[in-house]
């Protein structure tokens, strides 16, 4: 299936759709290829904790 991840940089929130099981560096590449090339780490926050 598909899942979405969010990027948040006020004032913009954006949803990115990827295949379930996609690894973080490849997900970063959906935003920009340079992010995938220079990937270091990811911070994961459950959607429900945002509200």
PyMOL commands that set and color helices and strands:
alter all, ss='L'
color gray80, all
select helices_A, chain A and resi 24-31+33-37+47-50
alter helices_A, ss='H'
color red, helices_A
select strands_A, chain A and resi 2-9+12-19
alter strands_A, ss='S'
color yellow, strands_A
deselect
rebuild
show_as cartoon
